[in-house]
Amino acid sequence: MNVAEFRAGLTAWLNENDLQPGPDHTLDAHVEQLSRVRRALYDAGWMRYGWPASVGGLGGPAVLRAVLGEEVATRGLAEPGIYSMIEVLTPTMISYARPELAAEMVPLLLGGREQWCQGFSEPGSGSDLASLSTRAEQRGENWVVTGQKVWTSLAQYASRCVLLTRTAPGHAGITAFFVDMDSPGITVRPLRTMHGVDEFAEVFFDEVVVPGERMLGRPGDGWQLAMDLLPHERSTCFWHRVAHLYTRLDRLLEETSARDEDAVGAAYLALHTVRCRSHATQRRLAEGARLGPETSVDKVLLATAEQRLFDTARDLLPGVVELDDTPWRTEFLYSRAATIYGGTAEIQRNIIARRLLDLGKE
């Protein structure tokens, strides 16, 4: 199925099936809506396109997943940030899990039967994954994990976690596991952000037993897994996010009476720039190219565009952020994190300087 046929069929199906969310805007409601949307799209086949048959997919190019996410975001069917987690974790499972494990688990995520989380960041390390200290020790056929993760999105809802641990010193001593979140010894504590949502959590691991068959890849493959995973945070996911931000620009134009054409134009240009860049990344993904450090450019452009858009909304809608309890306030506050989540802007610029421009370490 080509892109035009896919979009036409998907659009017709969405027009005939009401997946609009209800009036409840709590995080619980967002997560339940996400599960509802994924289940409906999976059962109808749309969520299965762009994924291999080995994990229950229907094949076709990855761009079909981008089209699906764009429609979901544009129609406001699911919060784009948490919807896009499938684009981060599913490729990781396909590449690193035992084929039997991937075949069993991936349909549960795609089909909305489970939520998963990503256990990377730690207190004191953040974007510096090389310094992580959560350790895993082998005991017979099992591994025992002890440590702490933080800023773990949706951990309180997750059934599974893609977890990075330290099994030896250095980059080659990082090993990944696929951990059941109901395992004895795991404690999850939600964290309230400044925009009033408990989207993140800190997760404690106290002598958590993980079967050896749940290792992703081999001992020491965790660093490479992370390097493969992080670019996926900046590929199809960003296509969804940009589509969502365009709906917010349209809403801003509807609500603005005294328009500042320069400010609106600058916001539009920033969004258009990241969309063009994201389109190039989608094209490389469709061609089977391996994504790498160049996606740090995508991340910097997206963070810049998101913050510029909501800064413009604050300036053109006086008091809407400071005085009114509206979605503008919530989204403005969330946009402050755009230069932090998924790797800070400083880290991304260092990657661009060192690995793309070859400027050295200083």
Protein Blocks (a to p, Z undefined) as FASTA:
>chain_A
ZZklmmmmmmmmmmmpccbdcfblcfklmmmmmmmmmmmmmmnommmgopafklopagjj
fklmmmmmmmmmmnopacfklmmmmmmmmmmmmmmmcfklmmmmmmmmmnopaccdddfb
dehklmmmmlpcbdcddehjbccdedddehiehklmpfbdcddddfbecjklcccddddf
kbghiacdddddfkopafbccdddehiacdfklpghjehilmmmmmmmmmmmmmmmmmmm
mmmmmmmmmmmmmmpmbdcfklmmmmmmmmmmmmmmmmmmmmmmmnopacdfklmmmmmm
mmmmmmmmmmmmmmmmghklmmpccfklmmmmmmmmmmmggpafklmmmmmmmmmnonoj
ZZ
